[in-house]
Amino acid sequence: MSRYKVTNPATGETEKTYEQISDADLDKVVDKAESAYRNWGRTSSIDERAAVIRRVAELHTERREELADIIIREMGKPIGDALGEVDFAAAIFAYYADNAHSILADETIDLVEGSEGTAIVRTGPLGVLVGIMPWNFPYYQVARFAGPNIVIGNTIILKHASQCPESAAAIQKIFEDAGAPDGAYNNVYATSDQLARIIADPRIQGVSLTGSEAAGSAVAEVAGRNLKKVVLELGGSDPFILLSTDDMDATVDSALAARLDNSGQSCNAAKRFIVIDSLYDDFKSKFTEKMLARKPGDPKTGAGDYGPLSSLGAAEGLEEQVNRAKKQGAKVETSGSRDGAFFPATVLSEVPENADAYREEFFGPVASIYKVSSEDEAVQVANATPFGLGSYLFTTDPEQAKRVADKIDAGMVYINVVLADSPELPFGGVKRSGVGRELGRFGANEFVNKKLIRTI
């Protein structure tokens, strides 16, 4: 029985199911993707591939309401967030179409003095890639993987999360309508075991996964055993460090926005708020008051401040984390109790260093606040987690900002700003948050052949 189905978290109703692909049909998909790579990815011009991706961007914009409505049903994303995600996906595709020539331009190597001839590095495709995507950003995640790689000339086999089959089908239709050749982009409703089998196929050249640590470890093991390139984005427990401010209310509003993005279900959302002792009481009081005033609501109308969690299971799991944190000594303040997949805004403080909550990622409207006595202690607490995806630093001291940014163990540091992701900015982390980068020119350099051409 297929696990691919649309279960609306706001109602608990299963609205549609999708048939899982057979092993035989999956083998045919690999054949098609390899053929498309050989006959289109390797032979088409940059302009031809960019034209497809530009049209993909345009179709996202033309179909934005339809696409947004799908992910409201699939994972409970509020209407405003849903439309914003579709627009961001369109912007990512447009970025790679607009910058295709610069991304793929030859790079001249200056030879050492006395050497004759020339040397260039030419960027080319690797071949067929597998993408394994999560449920929290059904369009954005695909855009940042498929956009650059199809411009480069790679072809894609894409397995979406089992709760996002309708958006997966909508993306497939967009690529078809944009003029992508058969096999260039392939949506598959596959199992993890089926993916492990095709990752081992010699025709597959790389795999990109965004998901849990367990999923990343499993995929990396198969890829490593078969010598395949991997890019992994495995979540984070991002710190928000407050060392000084000349406007506490604005800083608190930024903190709230950073925590409640996508109903708190964003890998690089701020989750741990680390505040210098002189500002702690003021920040905690204002942040807690405003956080607990935020309420979940109907994602279709956007009536609430955020939506339900992606599923009943996700809400139950978050509830267990919060209850465990309380048992292990954390102070818990909440605006109510869980109602199905709707989770109340919650603030943790006084979290003991030996508590699970000190290091865990909370995926939902739950924030933790920590008091520190110095800049060095702030950095120490920020780095006291297995993760290292993003981070946020608020300070009025420019020199302190540079100094602390260098000390934070993370792939991204945002200073005095939140929600500033953009297509040209590289996205990725260190430690157990994964390996590799997506977006920008760095994301376009992961699955490529950097071929040296030396002449005399």
Secondary structure as GFF3:
##gff-version 3
##sequence-region A 1 456
A	DSSP	beta_strand	5	7	.	.	.	ID=ss1
A	DSSP	beta_strand	14	17	.	.	.	ID=ss2
A	DSSP	alpha_helix	23	36	.	.	.	ID=ss3
A	DSSP	pi_helix	37	41	.	.	.	ID=ss4
A	DSSP	alpha_helix	46	62	.	.	.	ID=ss5
A	DSSP	alpha_helix	64	75	.	.	.	ID=ss6
A	DSSP	alpha_helix	79	98	.	.	.	ID=ss7
A	DSSP	alpha_helix	100	103	.	.	.	ID=ss8
A	DSSP	beta_strand	107	108	.	.	.	ID=ss9
A	DSSP	beta_strand	118	125	.	.	.	ID=ss10
A	DSSP	beta_strand	128	132	.	.	.	ID=ss11
A	DSSP	alpha_helix	140	152	.	.	.	ID=ss12
A	DSSP	beta_strand	155	159	.	.	.	ID=ss13
A	DSSP	alpha_helix	165	177	.	.	.	ID=ss14
A	DSSP	beta_strand	185	187	.	.	.	ID=ss15
A	DSSP	alpha_helix	192	199	.	.	.	ID=ss16
A	DSSP	beta_strand	204	210	.	.	.	ID=ss17
A	DSSP	alpha_helix	213	225	.	.	.	ID=ss18
A	DSSP	beta_strand	229	233	.	.	.	ID=ss19
A	DSSP	beta_strand	238	242	.	.	.	ID=ss20
A	DSSP	alpha_helix	248	260	.	.	.	ID=ss21
A	DSSP	three_ten_helix	261	264	.	.	.	ID=ss22
A	DSSP	beta_strand	270	276	.	.	.	ID=ss23
A	DSSP	alpha_helix	277	293	.	.	.	ID=ss24
A	DSSP	alpha_helix	312	327	.	.	.	ID=ss25
A	DSSP	beta_strand	331	334	.	.	.	ID=ss26
A	DSSP	beta_strand	346	349	.	.	.	ID=ss27
A	DSSP	three_ten_helix	356	358	.	.	.	ID=ss28
A	DSSP	beta_strand	366	372	.	.	.	ID=ss29
A	DSSP	alpha_helix	375	383	.	.	.	ID=ss30
A	DSSP	beta_strand	387	388	.	.	.	ID=ss31
A	DSSP	beta_strand	392	394	.	.	.	ID=ss32
A	DSSP	alpha_helix	398	407	.	.	.	ID=ss33
A	DSSP	beta_strand	414	415	.	.	.	ID=ss34
A	DSSP	beta_strand	430	431	.	.	.	ID=ss35
A	DSSP	beta_strand	434	435	.	.	.	ID=ss36
A	DSSP	alpha_helix	440	443	.	.	.	ID=ss37
A	DSSP	beta_strand	448	455	.	.	.	ID=ss38
###
